[in-house]
Amino acid sequence: MLCFGYYENEEATNEVIIDGWFHTGDLGYFDKDGYLFITGRKKNVIVLKNGKNIYPEELELLINELNYVQESMVFGYPKDDDLLLSVKIVYNKELFENLSEEEIHNKIWQDIKQINSGLTNYKHIKKLIITDEPMIKTTTQKIKRFEEIKKITQEI
């Protein structure tokens, strides 16, 4: 017998078992050869006012290719009645030793504009937050997105 669910948590298990299937919250697709590709998490999807869906993990992969980026988090920053596509980047301070905070911001912003140029307009990052302080993480070193967003919105 195959058993799945949350250990000693029947309520949580009942929430994710639908028609006999375990719904993980992962998003993905099958390619023509039948391989499954995970593209993100349903709870992380940013839905803009115009109905467009943005998967932050897609953009984070591009941003994390920049050699000075230690970690990044793409999120929707609340603005008026919509979300402003934003990124928080933790950069390697040693690679910017002789630059001011403003110069670092300008350099990173130029790289973000370059990434934006290869994306459709609704996926363009419009707000940049930089720091050399690590983000809040779980014990498994995953960024606590909702805690980080709460922290950012309280600071600004």
Secondary structure as GFF3:
##gff-version 3
##sequence-region A 1 156
A	DSSP	alpha_helix	10	16	.	.	.	ID=ss1
A	DSSP	beta_strand	17	18	.	.	.	ID=ss2
A	DSSP	beta_strand	21	22	.	.	.	ID=ss3
A	DSSP	beta_strand	26	30	.	.	.	ID=ss4
A	DSSP	beta_strand	36	41	.	.	.	ID=ss5
A	DSSP	three_ten_helix	42	44	.	.	.	ID=ss6
A	DSSP	beta_strand	46	47	.	.	.	ID=ss7
A	DSSP	beta_strand	53	54	.	.	.	ID=ss8
A	DSSP	alpha_helix	56	63	.	.	.	ID=ss9
A	DSSP	beta_strand	69	79	.	.	.	ID=ss10
A	DSSP	beta_strand	82	91	.	.	.	ID=ss11
A	DSSP	three_ten_helix	93	96	.	.	.	ID=ss12
A	DSSP	alpha_helix	101	117	.	.	.	ID=ss13
A	DSSP	three_ten_helix	121	123	.	.	.	ID=ss14
A	DSSP	beta_strand	127	131	.	.	.	ID=ss15
A	DSSP	alpha_helix	145	155	.	.	.	ID=ss16
###
